[in-house]
Amino acid sequence: MFYTFLEPLNSSISLVLFVGGNNIQDDVDRFIKNGSHIMIGTPGRVQDLLNRVGLVNTRELDILVLDEADR
């Protein structure tokens, strides 16, 4: 998996991956059910979560990293 560098912390840190192509409601339901310490997402999906769904409230974030290095 792409985040194998987190395996030593696996028991204490949870993460969720949000990418386009997946059903957004399934992603939201999984996040609401399980929560997460770290959220990773493609720019389009993160924008969907911020704008349309309202799942992420940026006022509650400790750290936000936006990386669009491929543009």
Secondary structure as GFF3:
##gff-version 3
##sequence-region A 1 71
A	DSSP	three_ten_helix	4	9	.	.	.	ID=ss1
A	DSSP	beta_strand	15	18	.	.	.	ID=ss2
A	DSSP	alpha_helix	24	34	.	.	.	ID=ss3
A	DSSP	beta_strand	38	41	.	.	.	ID=ss4
A	DSSP	alpha_helix	43	48	.	.	.	ID=ss5
A	DSSP	pi_helix	49	53	.	.	.	ID=ss6
A	DSSP	three_ten_helix	58	60	.	.	.	ID=ss7
###
